[in-house]
Amino acid sequence: MAVIRFHGVIAPRGPRTLSLAGMAEAIERAFALKHVAAVALVINSPGGSPVQSALLHRRIRQLAAEKSVPVLAFTEDVAASGGYWLACAGDEIWAEETSIVGSIGVVTATFGFKEAISRLGIERRLYTAGERKRLLDPFLEENPEGVERLRAVQNEMHAAFKELVRARRGSRLAADDGTLFNGDIWTGRTALKLGLVDGIGDLRGVLRERFGPEVRLRPIESRRRRRWLPSVPFRTRRDPLDLVADLFALVEERLLWARFGL
């Protein structure tokens, strides 16, 4: 039984994030194991990039179809937003009673620095070719047209998310769209009633019951995911901008976890 752990924020870059580039090797190795009975996904993620969520989901489903291997997803503390998108790659989804599940929606966060730079005597100058090139520059006053354009993009992303959940969960869904797709979150117990998960249970317990007490769990780890600063000596030559970018990514990561009290 191959076990892949997906722990972290889903994003294209960052020292501890989940992306297809960072996880593809582990996914491929899991499905390539000889005599593998199933692949288990252990998910603990508050979400993140919808694109990376879709790419990870698609790669898992492609290999599951090619190898005719069932996939079981197990949620830990949280499988929300992109984390739930990833969980839907499982033919079955199992959760703890107190797991946080759902958040089927799209959120975009930014800041407005217009007043701050004015106090510092800084003037923002932005030149574009293309009348719609500028979109919600944080150093300029918020533009209602830009907000409308952003919401249109969010609605398209949300529609794709809803379509995926309907396709993967099908008749198991036990509530209307207004309940399921408003961005709300639930415990695993309530998610079971709504049809978002298939049962309450943990990895070892479910697999021993399904495949017998002699089932062997084979953890498959990614060799490509970067470690953060404590494992990298400060004398190592790195671009200072990369270090700054990693620090900002860690702040964003912390904020995403904090949304769910974690």
C-alpha positions in Angstrom: 0.0 0.0 0.0 1.7 3.2 -1.2 1.2 6.3 1.1 1.9 9.8 -0.1 1.7 12.7 2.4 0.5 16.1 1.2 1.2 18.5 4.0 1.3 22.2 3.5 0.0 25.1 1.5 -0.5 24.5 -2.2 1.5 27.0 -4.3 3.9 27.1 -7.2 6.9 28.2 -5.1 7.9 28.4 -1.5 10.2 26.5 0.9 7.4 24.2 2.2 4.7 24.3 -0.4 2.9 21.6 -2.4 3.1 21.8 -6.2 3.1 19.4 -9.1 6.9 20.1 -9.7 7.6 19.1 -6.1 5.3 16.1 -5.8 5.3 14.6 -9.3 8.2 12.2 -8.6 6.6 10.8 -5.5 3.2 10.4 -7.2 4.8 8.5 -10.1 6.8 6.2 -7.8 3.7 5.4 -5.7 1.8 4.1 -8.7 4.8 2.3 -10.1 5.2 0.0 -7.1 4.9 -3.6 -7.9 1.8 -5.4 -6.5 0.4 -2.1 -5.1 -3.1 -2.7 -3.9 -4.0 1.0 -3.6 -2.5 4.4 -3.2 -3.4 6.4 -0.1 -3.2 10.2 0.0 -2.8 11.7 3.5 -3.8 15.3 3.2 -3.3 18.2 5.6 -3.6 21.4 3.7 -5.5 24.7 4.0 -5.5 25.1 0.2 -3.8 27.6 -2.0 -3.3 27.8 -5.7 -6.3 26.5 -7.7 -3.9 25.7 -10.7 -1.5 23.6 -8.6 -4.5 21.9 -6.9 -5.9 21.0 -10.3 -2.5 19.8 -11.7 -1.9 17.5 -8.7 -5.5 16.2 -8.9 -5.2 15.5 -12.6 -1.9 13.7 -12.3 -3.2 11.4 -9.6 -6.3 10.6 -11.6 -4.4 10.0 -14.8 -2.1 7.5 -13.1 -5.0 5.8 -11.3 -6.7 5.2 -14.6 -3.5 4.1 -16.4 -2.5 1.6 -13.7 -6.1 0.6 -12.6 -5.2 1.4 -9.0 -7.8 2.7 -6.5 -7.0 5.8 -4.5 -8.1 6.5 -0.9 -7.8 10.0 0.5 -7.4 10.6 4.3 -7.8 14.1 5.7 -6.0 15.1 8.9 -6.4 18.5 10.6 -7.7 20.2 7.5 -8.6 19.6 3.8 -10.0 22.9 2.8 -10.3 24.8 -0.5 -7.4 23.4 -2.6 -6.8 20.8 0.0 -10.3 19.4 -0.6 -9.8 19.7 -4.3 -6.8 17.4 -3.8 -8.8 15.0 -1.6 -11.3 14.6 -4.5 -8.6 12.7 -6.3 -9.5 9.9 -4.0 -12.2 7.3 -5.0 -13.1 7.5 -1.3 -12.4 10.2 1.2 -12.0 9.5 4.9 -11.8 12.1 7.6 -11.4 12.4 11.4 -14.6 13.5 13.2 -12.9 16.8 14.0 -11.1 17.3 10.7 -11.9 20.6 8.9 -13.3 20.0 5.5 -14.8 22.1 2.7 -14.2 25.8 1.9 -15.3 25.1 -1.7 -14.8 28.7 -3.0 -12.2 31.1 -4.1 -10.5 33.9 -2.1 -8.0 36.6 -3.2 -6.2 38.7 -0.6 -4.2 41.8 -1.1 -3.3 45.1 0.6 -3.7 48.8 -0.2 -0.6 51.0 0.4 -1.8 54.2 -1.3 -2.1 56.2 2.0 1.2 54.7 3.3 3.3 55.8 0.4 1.6 59.2 0.3 2.8 59.8 3.9 6.3 58.9 2.9 6.2 61.3 0.0 6.4 58.6 -2.6 4.5 58.9 -5.9 3.5 55.8 -7.7 4.0 55.9 -11.5 2.6 53.1 -13.6 2.7 53.0 -17.4 0.9 50.3 -19.5 0.2 49.4 -23.1 -3.3 48.0 -23.2 -6.2 49.7 -21.5 -7.0 46.8 -19.2 -3.4 45.9 -18.3 -3.6 47.4 -14.9 -5.5 45.3 -12.3 -5.8 46.4 -8.7 -2.4 47.8 -8.2 -1.9 47.9 -4.3 -0.1 51.3 -4.5 -3.0 53.0 -6.3 -6.6 53.7 -5.3 -8.9 50.7 -5.7 -10.6 50.6 -9.1 -14.2 49.3 -9.1 -13.7 48.1 -12.7 -10.7 46.1 -11.5 -12.7 44.6 -8.7 -15.4 43.5 -11.1 -12.8 41.9 -13.4 -11.2 40.0 -10.5 -14.6 38.8 -9.4 -15.3 37.5 -12.9 -12.1 35.5 -12.8 -12.9 34.2 -9.3 -16.4 33.1 -10.5 -14.8 31.1 -13.3 -12.5 29.4 -10.9 -15.3 28.7 -8.5 -17.4 27.1 -11.3 -14.5 24.8 -12.2 -14.2 23.8 -8.5 -17.9 23.0 -8.3 -17.9 21.0 -11.5 -15.0 18.9 -10.2 -16.7 18.2 -6.9 -20.0 17.2 -8.6 -18.1 15.0 -11.0 -16.1 13.2 -8.3 -18.7 13.0 -5.6 -21.8 12.5 -7.8 -24.9 11.1 -6.1 -23.1 10.9 -2.8 -23.6 14.7 -2.3 -26.5 15.1 0.1 -27.1 18.9 0.1 -28.0 21.7 -2.4 -25.4 23.9 -4.2 -26.2 26.8 -1.9 -25.1 24.8 1.1 -22.1 22.9 -0.4 -20.5 25.6 -2.5 -20.8 28.8 -0.4 -17.2 28.5 0.9 -18.3 27.2 4.3 -16.3 24.7 6.3 -17.5 21.7 8.4 -16.1 19.1 10.7 -15.6 15.6 9.3 -18.8 14.4 11.0 -20.9 17.0 9.3 -19.0 16.6 6.0 -20.0 12.9 6.1 -23.7 13.9 6.4 -23.3 16.3 3.4 -21.7 13.6 1.3 -18.3 15.4 1.1 -16.5 12.4 2.7 -17.3 8.7 2.8 -16.5 7.7 6.3 -14.8 8.5 9.6 -11.5 6.8 10.1 -7.7 7.0 10.1 -5.2 5.6 7.6 -4.0 2.6 9.5 -7.4 1.6 10.9 -9.3 1.8 7.5 -6.5 0.0 5.6 -6.2 -2.8 8.1 -10.0 -3.3 8.0 -10.0 -3.1 4.2 -6.9 -5.2 3.4 -6.3 -7.2 6.6 -3.9 -6.8 9.5 -0.9 -7.8 7.4 -1.2 -4.8 5.1 2.1 -3.1 4.6 2.2 0.7 4.3 5.0 2.0 2.1 5.5 5.8 2.6 6.6 7.5 -0.6 8.4 10.8 0.1 9.2 13.5 -2.4 13.0 14.1 -2.9 12.5 17.5 -4.5 10.6 19.5 -1.9 13.0 22.1 -0.5 13.8 22.3 3.2 13.7 25.7 4.9 16.4 27.8 6.3 17.4 25.8 9.4 18.7 23.0 7.2 20.6 25.5 5.0 23.7 27.1 6.4 23.6 30.8 6.2 27.0 30.8 4.5 25.4 29.0 1.6 25.3 31.4 -1.4 21.7 32.2 -2.2 20.1 35.1 -3.9 18.9 37.5 -1.2 15.7 38.0 -3.2 15.0 34.3 -2.9 15.4 34.5 0.8 13.0 37.4 1.0 10.5 35.6 -1.2 10.7 32.5 1.0 10.1 34.6 4.1 7.0 36.2 2.5 5.8 32.8 1.4 6.1 31.6 5.0 4.1 34.5 6.3 1.4 33.7 3.7 1.5 30.1 4.7 1.0 31.0 8.4 -2.0 33.2 7.5 -3.6 30.4 5.5 -3.3 27.9 8.4 -4.5 30.6 10.9 -7.8 30.9 9.0 -8.7 27.5 10.3 -7.3 28.0 13.9 -4.2 25.9 13.2 
